[in-house]
Amino acid sequence: MLGCTRLLVQRRFFQNLSTIILFAVVGTIVSTFLVGSVIYGFSVAGVIPLDSSSPLQSFLFGALISAVDPVATLSIMGHPELQCDPLLYSLVFGESVLNDAVAIVLFK
């Protein structure tokens, strides 16, 4: 039974791969630049002590924290009594798998 469930999850993952990649790539990039811009704005305003001559430090920090890991959300959504939509679970799971890789690429 467990093998059948695993195959079903894998099939949903690959059926929705384009949507998952869109969420992971676009979401992580937007989060990185939003956080980096806000941090850089605060450093220029003198609120936080960062080198305000270049926004590089701010965007590196944004890349570090932009990858959100929804482990608790997936744990709750996986309970059968909640009857969560399998598509939603598949999208959240896939995005959580790929957003770490996108954040690493952005940091590099």
MOPAC internal coordinates of N, CA, C and O (Angstrom, degrees):
PM7 1SCF
backbone

  N    0.0000 0     0.00 0     0.00 0    0    0    0
  C    1.4583 1     0.00 0     0.00 0    1    0    0
  C    1.5330 1   111.23 1     0.00 0    2    1    0
  O    1.2310 1   120.87 1   140.86 1    3    2    1
  N    1.3342 1   115.95 1   -39.14 1    3    2    1
  C    1.4551 1   119.87 1  -179.09 1    5    3    2
  C    1.5275 1   111.12 1   -65.66 1    6    5    3
  O    1.2310 1   119.94 1   141.14 1    7    6    5
  N    1.3336 1   117.72 1   -38.86 1    7    6    5
  C    1.4557 1   121.63 1   178.53 1    9    7    6
  C    1.5190 1   112.02 1   -63.92 1   10    9    7
  O    1.2310 1   120.50 1   142.43 1   11   10    9
  N    1.3301 1   116.65 1   -37.57 1   11   10    9
  C    1.4666 1   121.33 1   178.24 1   13   11   10
  C    1.5246 1   110.53 1   -65.47 1   14   13   11
  O    1.2310 1   120.42 1   138.42 1   15   14   13
  N    1.3106 1   116.80 1   -41.58 1   15   14   13
  C    1.4661 1   121.36 1   178.95 1   17   15   14
  C    1.5180 1   110.27 1   -65.10 1   18   17   15
  O    1.2310 1   120.57 1   138.32 1   19   18   17
  N    1.3243 1   116.51 1   -41.68 1   19   18   17
  C    1.4642 1   120.48 1  -179.94 1   21   19   18
  C    1.5351 1   110.74 1   -63.36 1   22   21   19
  O    1.2310 1   120.30 1   139.02 1   23   22   21
  N    1.3223 1   117.03 1   -40.98 1   23   22   21
  C    1.4599 1   120.19 1   177.88 1   25   23   22
  C    1.5229 1   111.42 1   -64.82 1   26   25   23
  O    1.2310 1   120.51 1   142.49 1   27   26   25
  N    1.3199 1   116.63 1   -37.51 1   27   26   25
  C    1.4570 1   120.73 1   178.37 1   29   27   26
  C    1.5253 1   111.41 1   -65.51 1   30   29   27
  O    1.2310 1   120.59 1   138.93 1   31   30   29
  N    1.3241 1   116.47 1   -41.07 1   31   30   29
  C    1.4658 1   121.22 1   178.07 1   33   31   30
  C    1.5289 1   109.90 1   -65.23 1   34   33   31
  O    1.2310 1   120.31 1   137.78 1   35   34   33
  N    1.3365 1   117.01 1   -42.22 1   35   34   33
  C    1.4609 1   120.04 1   178.85 1   37   35   34
  C    1.5247 1   111.13 1   -64.46 1   38   37   35
  O    1.2310 1   120.53 1   139.93 1   39   38   37
  N    1.3210 1   116.60 1   -40.07 1   39   38   37
  C    1.4647 1   119.41 1   179.67 1   41   39   38
  C    1.5229 1   110.66 1   -64.46 1   42   41   39
  O    1.2310 1   120.02 1   136.83 1   43   42   41
  N    1.3458 1   117.57 1   -43.17 1   43   42   41
  C    1.4701 1   120.46 1   177.59 1   45   43   42
  C    1.5241 1   110.91 1   -62.62 1   46   45   43
  O    1.2310 1   120.77 1   141.04 1   47   46   45
  N    1.3385 1   116.14 1   -38.96 1   47   46   45
  C    1.4632 1   120.14 1   179.15 1   49   47   46
  C    1.5294 1   110.34 1   -59.77 1   50   49   47
  O    1.2310 1   120.17 1   129.73 1   51   50   49
  N    1.3168 1   117.28 1   -50.27 1   51   50   49
  C    1.4596 1   119.93 1  -176.38 1   53   51   50
  C    1.5244 1   112.57 1   -74.12 1   54   53   51
  O    1.2310 1   119.50 1   152.76 1   55   54   53
  N    1.3268 1   118.55 1   -27.24 1   55   54   53
  C    1.4642 1   120.89 1   175.52 1   57   55   54
  C    1.5254 1   111.10 1   -67.11 1   58   57   55
  O    1.2310 1   120.33 1   148.87 1   59   58   57
  N    1.3114 1   116.98 1   -31.13 1   59   58   57
  C    1.4598 1   122.14 1  -176.71 1   61   59   58
  C    1.5258 1   112.26 1  -108.45 1   62   61   59
  O    1.2310 1   120.10 1  -157.24 1   63   62   61
  N    1.3044 1   117.41 1    22.76 1   63   62   61
  C    1.4593 1   120.95 1  -174.05 1   65   63   62
  C    1.5299 1   112.83 1   -61.53 1   66   65   63
  O    1.2310 1   119.76 1   141.88 1   67   66   65
  N    1.3188 1   118.06 1   -38.12 1   67   66   65
  C    1.4671 1   119.24 1  -179.52 1   69   67   66
  C    1.5345 1   111.09 1   -66.02 1   70   69   67
  O    1.2310 1   120.06 1   139.56 1   71   70   69
  N    1.3150 1   117.48 1   -40.44 1   71   70   69
  C    1.4620 1   120.43 1   177.40 1   73   71   70
  C    1.5182 1   111.27 1   -67.39 1   74   73   71
  O    1.2310 1   120.68 1   139.16 1   75   74   73
  N    1.3145 1   116.30 1   -40.84 1   75   74   73
  C    1.4668 1   121.08 1   179.39 1   77   75   74
  C    1.5306 1   110.15 1   -63.44 1   78   77   75
  O    1.2310 1   120.09 1   135.83 1   79   78   77
  N    1.3246 1   117.44 1   -44.17 1   79   78   77
  C    1.4658 1   120.88 1   178.59 1   81   79   78
  C    1.5221 1   110.32 1   -63.59 1   82   81   79
  O    1.2310 1   120.39 1   139.85 1   83   82   81
  N    1.3242 1   116.87 1   -40.15 1   83   82   81
  C    1.4599 1   120.13 1   177.77 1   85   83   82
  C    1.5259 1   110.53 1   -59.79 1   86   85   83
  O    1.2310 1   120.29 1   131.98 1   87   86   85
  N    1.3308 1   117.05 1   -48.02 1   87   86   85
  C    1.4684 1   120.45 1   179.12 1   89   87   86
  C    1.5248 1   110.97 1   -62.54 1   90   89   87
  O    1.2310 1   120.18 1   134.14 1   91   90   89
  N    1.3304 1   117.25 1   -45.86 1   91   90   89
  C    1.4591 1   120.48 1  -175.41 1   93   91   90
  C    1.5225 1   111.60 1   -67.59 1   94   93   91
  O    1.2310 1   120.01 1   132.11 1   95   94   93
  N    1.3180 1   117.59 1   -47.89 1   95   94   93
  C    1.4577 1   120.66 1  -174.80 1   97   95   94
  C    1.5297 1   110.79 1   -73.98 1   98   97   95
  O    1.2310 1   120.50 1   124.91 1   99   98   97
  N    1.3168 1   116.65 1   -55.09 1   99   98   97
  C    1.4708 1   119.70 1  -177.40 1  101   99   98
  C    1.5222 1   111.05 1   -64.85 1  102  101   99
  O    1.2310 1   120.28 1   136.26 1  103  102  101
  N    1.3198 1   117.06 1   -43.74 1  103  102  101
  C    1.4666 1   120.22 1  -179.27 1  105  103  102
  C    1.5166 1   112.88 1   -62.79 1  106  105  103
  O    1.2310 1   120.29 1   137.65 1  107  106  105
  N    1.3215 1   117.06 1   -42.35 1  107  106  105
  C    1.4599 1   120.10 1  -179.83 1  109  107  106
  C    1.5195 1   111.35 1   -70.44 1  110  109  107
  O    1.2310 1   120.11 1   140.46 1  111  110  109
  N    1.3215 1   117.40 1   -39.54 1  111  110  109
  C    1.4712 1   119.99 1   178.21 1  113  111  110
  C    1.5190 1   110.78 1   -64.82 1  114  113  111
  O    1.2310 1   120.06 1   134.62 1  115  114  113
  N    1.3228 1   117.48 1   -45.38 1  115  114  113
  C    1.4725 1   120.73 1   178.82 1  117  115  114
  C    1.5238 1   110.03 1   -61.51 1  118  117  115
  O    1.2310 1   120.36 1   135.42 1  119  118  117
  N    1.3252 1   116.91 1   -44.58 1  119  118  117
  C    1.4641 1   120.36 1   179.52 1  121  119  118
  C    1.5282 1   111.35 1   -62.56 1  122  121  119
  O    1.2310 1   120.29 1   137.73 1  123  122  121
  N    1.3340 1   117.06 1   -42.27 1  123  122  121
  C    1.4631 1   120.58 1   179.51 1  125  123  122
  C    1.5221 1   111.59 1   -60.37 1  126  125  123
  O    1.2310 1   120.73 1   130.39 1  127  126  125
  N    1.3201 1   116.20 1   -49.61 1  127  126  125
  C    1.4664 1   118.69 1  -176.78 1  129  127  126
  C    1.5192 1   112.58 1   -73.40 1  130  129  127
  O    1.2310 1   119.71 1   149.62 1  131  130  129
  N    1.3139 1   118.15 1   -30.38 1  131  130  129
  C    1.4614 1   120.33 1   176.38 1  133  131  130
  C    1.5285 1   110.92 1   -67.47 1  134  133  131
  O    1.2310 1   120.73 1   130.46 1  135  134  133
  N    1.3244 1   116.21 1   -49.54 1  135  134  133
  C    1.4732 1   120.09 1   179.15 1  137  135  134
  C    1.5270 1   110.07 1   -64.42 1  138  137  135
  O    1.2310 1   120.21 1   136.11 1  139  138  137
  N    1.3301 1   117.21 1   -43.89 1  139  138  137
  C    1.4653 1   120.49 1   179.58 1  141  139  138
  C    1.5155 1   112.42 1   -61.48 1  142  141  139
  O    1.2310 1   120.44 1   139.22 1  143  142  141
  N    1.3253 1   116.77 1   -40.78 1  143  142  141
  C    1.4707 1   120.46 1   179.13 1  145  143  142
  C    1.5206 1   111.98 1   -66.15 1  146  145  143
  O    1.2310 1   120.62 1   137.93 1  147  146  145
  N    1.3233 1   116.41 1   -42.07 1  147  146  145
  C    1.4707 1   119.92 1   179.51 1  149  147  146
  C    1.5250 1   110.15 1   -65.34 1  150  149  147
  O    1.2310 1   120.10 1   135.21 1  151  150  149
  N    1.3304 1   117.41 1   -44.79 1  151  150  149
  C    1.4660 1   120.68 1   179.13 1  153  151  150
  C    1.5298 1   110.22 1   -62.88 1  154  153  151
  O    1.2310 1   120.28 1   136.96 1  155  154  153
  N    1.3197 1   117.07 1   -43.04 1  155  154  153
  C    1.4624 1   119.93 1   178.84 1  157  155  154
  C    1.5300 1   111.16 1   -64.45 1  158  157  155
  O    1.2310 1   120.28 1   139.63 1  159  158  157
  N    1.3179 1   117.06 1   -40.37 1  159  158  157
  C    1.4666 1   120.34 1   176.65 1  161  159  158
  C    1.5197 1   112.06 1   -60.85 1  162  161  159
  O    1.2310 1   120.53 1   139.10 1  163  162  161
  N    1.3319 1   116.58 1   -40.90 1  163  162  161
  C    1.4612 1   120.05 1   177.15 1  165  163  162
  C    1.5196 1   111.38 1   -66.83 1  166  165  163
  O    1.2310 1   120.03 1   145.14 1  167  166  165
  N    1.3310 1   117.56 1   -34.86 1  167  166  165
  C    1.4684 1   118.82 1   179.61 1  169  167  166
  C    1.5256 1   111.38 1   -71.52 1  170  169  167
  O    1.2310 1   120.38 1   143.37 1  171  170  169
  N    1.3401 1   116.88 1   -36.63 1  171  170  169
  C    1.4674 1   119.94 1   176.59 1  173  171  170
  C    1.5224 1   110.58 1   -66.25 1  174  173  171
  O    1.2310 1   120.50 1   142.61 1  175  174  173
  N    1.3329 1   116.64 1   -37.39 1  175  174  173
  C    1.4625 1   120.91 1   179.50 1  177  175  174
  C    1.5300 1   112.37 1   -75.18 1  178  177  175
  O    1.2310 1   120.32 1   169.24 1  179  178  177
  N    1.3347 1   117.00 1   -10.76 1  179  178  177
  C    1.4621 1   120.22 1   178.78 1  181  179  178
  C    1.5083 1   114.14 1    85.81 1  182  181  179
  O    1.2310 1   120.02 1  -169.21 1  183  182  181
  N    1.3176 1   117.56 1    10.79 1  183  182  181
  C    1.4693 1   120.90 1  -179.71 1  185  183  182
  C    1.5277 1   110.58 1   -73.81 1  186  185  183
  O    1.2310 1   120.47 1   141.77 1  187  186  185
  N    1.3259 1   116.70 1   -38.23 1  187  186  185
  C    1.4654 1   120.62 1   177.66 1  189  187  186
  C    1.5255 1   108.83 1  -122.97 1  190  189  187
  O    1.2310 1   120.02 1   -35.04 1  191  190  189
  N    1.3313 1   117.56 1   144.96 1  191  190  189
  C    1.4656 1   120.49 1  -175.09 1  193  191  190
  C    1.5340 1   112.68 1   -84.92 1  194  193  191
  O    1.2310 1   120.70 1   -96.36 1  195  194  193
  N    1.3240 1   116.26 1    83.64 1  195  194  193
  C    1.4612 1   121.86 1   173.62 1  197  195  194
  C    1.5213 1   108.74 1  -124.11 1  198  197  195
  O    1.2310 1   121.03 1   -19.52 1  199  198  197
  N    1.3114 1   115.63 1   160.48 1  199  198  197
  C    1.4605 1   120.99 1   175.73 1  201  199  198
  C    1.5262 1   107.88 1   -69.12 1  202  201  199
  O    1.2310 1   120.16 1   -68.81 1  203  202  201
  N    1.3226 1   117.29 1   111.19 1  203  202  201
  C    1.4634 1   120.57 1  -176.37 1  205  203  202
  C    1.5202 1   112.51 1   -92.45 1  206  205  203
  O    1.2310 1   119.82 1  -171.25 1  207  206  205
  N    1.3457 1   117.95 1     8.75 1  207  206  205
  C    1.4583 1   119.65 1   177.48 1  209  207  206
  C    1.5278 1   111.62 1   -75.84 1  210  209  207
  O    1.2310 1   120.28 1   155.49 1  211  210  209
  N    1.3294 1   117.07 1   -24.51 1  211  210  209
  C    1.4624 1   121.82 1   179.45 1  213  211  210
  C    1.5264 1   109.07 1  -141.46 1  214  213  211
  O    1.2310 1   120.05 1   -41.45 1  215  214  213
  N    1.3277 1   117.50 1   138.55 1  215  214  213
  C    1.4690 1   119.39 1   179.27 1  217  215  214
  C    1.5289 1   113.61 1   -81.67 1  218  217  215
  O    1.2310 1   119.42 1  -172.57 1  219  218  217
  N    1.3342 1   118.72 1     7.43 1  219  218  217
  C    1.4574 1   121.43 1  -174.77 1  221  219  218
  C    1.5284 1   112.63 1   -59.41 1  222  221  219
  O    1.2310 1   119.97 1   133.47 1  223  222  221
  N    1.3311 1   117.66 1   -46.53 1  223  222  221
  C    1.4618 1   120.52 1   179.44 1  225  223  222
  C    1.5253 1   111.34 1   -59.79 1  226  225  223
  O    1.2310 1   120.37 1   139.38 1  227  226  225
  N    1.2997 1   116.90 1   -40.62 1  227  226  225
  C    1.4581 1   121.11 1  -178.75 1  229  227  226
  C    1.5222 1   111.34 1   -65.69 1  230  229  227
  O    1.2310 1   120.27 1   137.28 1  231  230  229
  N    1.3266 1   117.08 1   -42.72 1  231  230  229
  C    1.4614 1   119.79 1  -179.44 1  233  231  230
  C    1.5232 1   111.93 1   -73.64 1  234  233  231
  O    1.2310 1   119.64 1   149.66 1  235  234  233
  N    1.3266 1   118.29 1   -30.34 1  235  234  233
  C    1.4629 1   120.42 1   173.28 1  237  235  234
  C    1.5229 1   110.52 1   -64.43 1  238  237  235
  O    1.2310 1   120.39 1   138.13 1  239  238  237
  N    1.3162 1   116.86 1   -41.87 1  239  238  237
  C    1.4616 1   120.47 1   176.18 1  241  239  238
  C    1.5246 1   110.40 1   -63.94 1  242  241  239
  O    1.2310 1   120.23 1   138.65 1  243  242  241
  N    1.3227 1   117.16 1   -41.35 1  243  242  241
  C    1.4642 1   120.68 1   177.33 1  245  243  242
  C    1.5151 1   111.79 1   -60.31 1  246  245  243
  O    1.2310 1   120.09 1   140.58 1  247  246  245
  N    1.3343 1   117.43 1   -39.42 1  247  246  245
  C    1.4660 1   120.86 1   178.13 1  249  247  246
  C    1.5199 1   111.56 1   -67.97 1  250  249  247
  O    1.2310 1   120.63 1   145.61 1  251  250  249
  N    1.3364 1   116.40 1   -34.39 1  251  250  249
  C    1.4660 1   119.65 1   179.99 1  253  251  250
  C    1.5296 1   112.46 1   -66.48 1  254  253  251
  O    1.2310 1   120.03 1   141.03 1  255  254  253
  N    1.3146 1   117.55 1   -38.97 1  255  254  253
  C    1.4625 1   118.82 1  -174.68 1  257  255  254
  C    1.5176 1   113.60 1  -102.84 1  258  257  255
  O    1.2310 1   119.70 1  -175.23 1  259  258  257
  N    1.3261 1   118.18 1     4.77 1  259  258  257
  C    1.4586 1   119.51 1  -176.96 1  261  259  258
  C    1.5236 1   113.02 1   -78.26 1  262  261  259
  O    1.2310 1   119.81 1   158.72 1  263  262  261
  N    1.3004 1   117.98 1   -21.28 1  263  262  261
  C    1.4609 1   120.44 1  -179.20 1  265  263  262
  C    1.5267 1   109.69 1   -82.61 1  266  265  263
  O    1.2310 1   120.92 1   -78.35 1  267  266  265
  N    1.3070 1   115.84 1   101.65 1  267  266  265
  C    1.4616 1   121.62 1   179.70 1  269  267  266
  C    1.5248 1   108.38 1   -85.21 1  270  269  267
  O    1.2310 1   120.09 1   -43.99 1  271  270  269
  N    1.3171 1   117.43 1   136.01 1  271  270  269
  C    1.4561 1   121.67 1  -178.09 1  273  271  270
  C    1.5333 1   109.41 1  -112.37 1  274  273  271
  O    1.2310 1   119.57 1   -77.88 1  275  274  273
  N    1.3249 1   118.43 1   102.12 1  275  274  273
  C    1.4702 1   121.61 1  -173.89 1  277  275  274
  C    1.5306 1   113.62 1   -87.24 1  278  277  275
  O    1.2310 1   120.01 1  -128.80 1  279  278  277
  N    1.3348 1   117.59 1    51.20 1  279  278  277
  C    1.4596 1   120.76 1  -177.91 1  281  279  278
  C    1.5304 1   111.02 1   -63.26 1  282  281  279
  O    1.2310 1   120.16 1   134.86 1  283  282  281
  N    1.3134 1   117.29 1   -45.14 1  283  282  281
  C    1.4650 1   120.06 1  -179.77 1  285  283  282
  C    1.5240 1   111.28 1   -64.70 1  286  285  283
  O    1.2310 1   120.49 1   140.55 1  287  286  285
  N    1.3208 1   116.66 1   -39.45 1  287  286  285
  C    1.4637 1   120.62 1   178.65 1  289  287  286
  C    1.5196 1   110.36 1   -62.80 1  290  289  287
  O    1.2310 1   120.02 1   135.40 1  291  290  289
  N    1.3161 1   117.57 1   -44.60 1  291  290  289
  C    1.4627 1   121.04 1   179.24 1  293  291  290
  C    1.5162 1   111.56 1   -65.74 1  294  293  291
  O    1.2310 1   120.37 1   143.70 1  295  294  293
  N    1.3189 1   116.91 1   -36.30 1  295  294  293
  C    1.4580 1   120.60 1   178.08 1  297  295  294
  C    1.5271 1   111.32 1   -63.07 1  298  297  295
  O    1.2310 1   120.88 1   136.61 1  299  298  297
  N    1.3111 1   115.93 1   -43.39 1  299  298  297
  C    1.4627 1   119.97 1   179.39 1  301  299  298
  C    1.5258 1   110.80 1   -70.25 1  302  301  299
  O    1.2310 1   120.60 1   138.50 1  303  302  301
  N    1.3252 1   116.46 1   -41.50 1  303  302  301
  C    1.4671 1   119.95 1  -179.06 1  305  303  302
  C    1.5266 1   112.23 1   -67.58 1  306  305  303
  O    1.2310 1   119.75 1   157.41 1  307  306  305
  N    1.3179 1   118.09 1   -22.59 1  307  306  305
  C    1.4518 1   121.82 1  -178.09 1  309  307  306
  C    1.5100 1   115.04 1   -78.80 1  310  309  307
  O    1.2310 1   119.51 1   168.89 1  311  310  309
  N    1.3268 1   118.53 1   -11.11 1  311  310  309
  C    1.4609 1   120.62 1   179.63 1  313  311  310
  C    1.5168 1   110.25 1   -70.03 1  314  313  311
  O    1.2310 1   120.40 1   -49.26 1  315  314  313
  N    1.3263 1   116.85 1   130.74 1  315  314  313
  C    1.4713 1   119.79 1  -176.16 1  317  315  314
  C    1.5293 1   113.78 1   -65.52 1  318  317  315
  O    1.2310 1   119.99 1   151.91 1  319  318  317
  N    1.3211 1   117.63 1   -28.09 1  319  318  317
  C    1.4683 1   118.93 1  -178.02 1  321  319  318
  C    1.5311 1   112.90 1   -69.96 1  322  321  319
  O    1.2310 1   119.91 1   161.52 1  323  322  321
  N    1.3178 1   117.78 1   -18.48 1  323  322  321
  C    1.4633 1   120.48 1   177.10 1  325  323  322
  C    1.5275 1   112.02 1   -78.69 1  326  325  323
  O    1.2310 1   120.44 1   156.77 1  327  326  325
  N    1.3176 1   116.76 1   -23.23 1  327  326  325
  C    1.4531 1   123.04 1  -178.24 1  329  327  326
  C    1.5308 1   111.69 1    51.51 1  330  329  327
  O    1.2310 1   121.57 1  -128.79 1  331  330  329
  N    1.3188 1   114.61 1    51.21 1  331  330  329
  C    1.4662 1   121.64 1   179.09 1  333  331  330
  C    1.5249 1   109.89 1   -67.46 1  334  333  331
  O    1.2310 1   120.70 1   -33.73 1  335  334  333
  N    1.2946 1   116.26 1   146.27 1  335  334  333
  C    1.4623 1   121.58 1   177.30 1  337  335  334
  C    1.5293 1   108.99 1   -61.94 1  338  337  335
  O    1.2310 1   119.56 1   -55.20 1  339  338  337
  N    1.3235 1   118.45 1   124.80 1  339  338  337
  C    1.4683 1   120.10 1  -179.13 1  341  339  338
  C    1.5278 1   113.49 1   -60.87 1  342  341  339
  O    1.2310 1   120.02 1   148.45 1  343  342  341
  N    1.3146 1   117.57 1   -31.55 1  343  342  341
  C    1.4632 1   120.22 1   177.51 1  345  343  342
  C    1.5254 1   110.79 1   -64.62 1  346  345  343
  O    1.2310 1   120.36 1   136.37 1  347  346  345
  N    1.3251 1   116.92 1   -43.63 1  347  346  345
  C    1.4627 1   120.93 1   178.77 1  349  347  346
  C    1.5201 1   110.85 1   -62.33 1  350  349  347
  O    1.2310 1   120.53 1   135.03 1  351  350  349
  N    1.3182 1   116.60 1   -44.97 1  351  350  349
  C    1.4641 1   120.60 1   178.37 1  353  351  350
  C    1.5273 1   110.40 1   -60.01 1  354  353  351
  O    1.2310 1   120.40 1   135.74 1  355  354  353
  N    1.3236 1   116.84 1   -44.26 1  355  354  353
  C    1.4569 1   121.67 1  -179.44 1  357  355  354
  C    1.5240 1   111.37 1   -62.57 1  358  357  355
  O    1.2310 1   120.10 1   138.03 1  359  358  357
  N    1.3197 1   117.41 1   -41.97 1  359  358  357
  C    1.4665 1   121.08 1  -179.96 1  361  359  358
  C    1.5279 1   111.60 1   -66.33 1  362  361  359
  O    1.2310 1   120.24 1   135.71 1  363  362  361
  N    1.3210 1   117.15 1   -44.29 1  363  362  361
  C    1.4720 1   120.35 1  -179.82 1  365  363  362
  C    1.5249 1   110.24 1   -66.80 1  366  365  363
  O    1.2310 1   120.55 1   138.19 1  367  366  365
  N    1.3336 1   116.56 1   -41.81 1  367  366  365
  C    1.4560 1   120.12 1   179.30 1  369  367  366
  C    1.5270 1   110.94 1   -63.28 1  370  369  367
  O    1.2310 1   120.37 1   132.60 1  371  370  369
  N    1.3069 1   116.90 1   -47.40 1  371  370  369
  C    1.4610 1   120.65 1  -179.26 1  373  371  370
  C    1.5139 1   112.72 1   -63.10 1  374  373  371
  O    1.2310 1   120.69 1   138.97 1  375  374  373
  N    1.3185 1   116.28 1   -41.03 1  375  374  373
  C    1.4698 1   120.03 1   179.43 1  377  375  374
  C    1.5225 1   110.03 1   -65.40 1  378  377  375
  O    1.2310 1   120.00 1   141.98 1  379  378  377
  N    1.3209 1   117.60 1   -38.02 1  379  378  377
  C    1.4651 1   119.82 1  -179.40 1  381  379  378
  C    1.5210 1   111.38 1   -68.85 1  382  381  379
  O    1.2310 1   120.32 1   150.97 1  383  382  381
  N    1.3311 1   117.00 1   -29.03 1  383  382  381
  C    1.4575 1   120.36 1   178.24 1  385  383  382
  C    1.5316 1   110.83 1   -71.93 1  386  385  383
  O    1.2310 1   120.48 1   139.02 1  387  386  385
  N    1.3229 1   116.69 1   -40.98 1  387  386  385
  C    1.4607 1   120.17 1  -172.39 1  389  387  386
  C    1.5247 1   114.94 1   -90.11 1  390  389  387
  O    1.2310 1   119.44 1   157.28 1  391  390  389
  N    1.3385 1   118.68 1   -22.72 1  391  390  389
  C    1.4630 1   117.80 1  -174.38 1  393  391  390
  C    1.5281 1   112.69 1   -69.69 1  394  393  391
  O    1.2310 1   119.81 1   154.00 1  395  394  393
  N    1.3211 1   117.96 1   -26.00 1  395  394  393
  C    1.4658 1   119.64 1   175.87 1  397  395  394
  C    1.5304 1   110.48 1   -64.91 1  398  397  395
  O    1.2310 1   120.85 1   137.75 1  399  398  397
  N    1.3248 1   115.98 1   -42.25 1  399  398  397
  C    1.4717 1   119.96 1   179.25 1  401  399  398
  C    1.5192 1   111.35 1   -63.85 1  402  401  399
  O    1.2310 1   120.39 1   140.17 1  403  402  401
  N    1.3254 1   116.86 1   -39.83 1  403  402  401
  C    1.4636 1   120.59 1   179.19 1  405  403  402
  C    1.5250 1   110.00 1   -65.66 1  406  405  403
  O    1.2310 1   120.05 1   139.35 1  407  406  405
  N    1.3143 1   117.51 1   -40.65 1  407  406  405
  C    1.4669 1   120.32 1   179.06 1  409  407  406
  C    1.5203 1   111.56 1   -64.68 1  410  409  407
  O    1.2310 1   120.18 1   142.85 1  411  410  409
  N    1.3197 1   117.27 1   -37.15 1  411  410  409
  C    1.4740 1   120.52 1   177.73 1  413  411  410
  C    1.5229 1   110.46 1   -65.14 1  414  413  411
  O    1.2310 1   120.50 1   137.68 1  415  414  413
  N    1.3235 1   116.65 1   -42.32 1  415  414  413
  C    1.4656 1   120.39 1   178.40 1  417  415  414
  C    1.5239 1   110.07 1   -63.83 1  418  417  415
  O    1.2310 1   119.89 1   137.03 1  419  418  417
  N    1.3239 1   117.82 1   -42.97 1  419  418  417
  C    1.4644 1   120.54 1   178.85 1  421  419  418
  C    1.5284 1   111.00 1   -63.28 1  422  421  419
  O    1.2310 1   120.10 1   141.72 1  423  422  421
  N    1.3143 1   117.42 1   -38.28 1  423  422  421
  C    1.4631 1   120.34 1  -179.95 1  425  423  422
  C    1.5170 1   110.96 1   -66.41 1  426  425  423
  O    1.2310 1   120.51 1   140.20 1  427  426  425
  N    1.3306 1   116.63 1   -39.80 1  427  426  425
  C    1.4715 1   120.48 1   179.83 1  429  427  426
  C    1.5163 1   110.48 1   -67.61 1  430  429  427
  O    1.2310 1   120.10 1   180.00 1  431  430  429

